[in-house]
């Protein structure tokens, strides 16, 4: 199913405000470059009718497994060592998912991810693991920056500990995420972004197994259906 591109209307709105932006940033070459890159990206999306969603996080958080759970097959490489050294695309529901190098990838790979988010990405899915390390302040600041740049941000808590779906332990993790994001926003001088960020509980490995083995009950218990619904609400917004 091909979903209508919500940036068609945004493209028209951006054309209306672009002269004002160019006037404001006339003396700032870096800002003018960003205006030009944004204009090109929005125009491309409106023309192609596809939106780009980047999935990223630490290499062992389960981002590739999450992509595979969405796709219903093992398309993206999975493993306990870094396997993603480049940005790889996968067609999904009329749009495109991108797997990316992890946050702790070599610096040139991290730069590749940052450049992609800045110039070609519409939505960001950030995957953290229930058994992973606590993210650094700089990570939360990056996510807040994405929101300020009008990217849709979804945070997936990938459950590797067998927690109750959306249970008390997940709610504790979610509240910690909320606090970290709010603190990061304050440090950046941004308004509270929580109403623009979704934090979801997903059992990616379980979801992939359910899809591959066609087990509907197991799929419902994995949290992947809610994650799909949230992502598609953004992609189908008009």
Helices and strands as residue ranges (DSSP letters): H 7-24, H 29-48, E 52-57, H 63-71, E 88-92, E 95-99, H 107-120, E 123-129, H 137-148, E 152-158, H 168-188, G 194-196, E 197-202, H 204-213, H 216-220, H 224-235
